Amino acid sequence: MSLHATVPVDASADVSLRVPRGGTEDLESGVAAVIEGVDGVTAVTVDRVTSVRPTFTDIRVDADVSITVALPADADPEADVAERLPDGFGITSVNDLVVEEA
């Protein structure tokens, strides 16, 4: 088993994503659940939902979020978060990403 040092990195972004219908009790919990599925994300705070578009199978949501991501100690925080977040299942775009310096 290999151990790798990780450091927590805080970031904020405007995220567009698809929240499955019926998956959580409320929309903000659904947004958080989708983002928590991204590799390395350890905490999510939904600051505000800015747009909601219901569809037949899901709800398309734009939201301002704050996240904490555990990254390898030798990672470039801005590049790594910018690469990981848009790759999350259900996330369609990430705008205005700001990674806080440690």
Secondary structure, DSSP 4 states (H G I P E B T S, - for coil): -----EEEEEEEEEEEEEEETTSSSSHHHHHHHHHHTSTTEEEEEEEEEEEEEE-SSEEEEEEEEEEEEEEETTS-HHHHHHHHGGGSTTEEEEEEEEEPP-
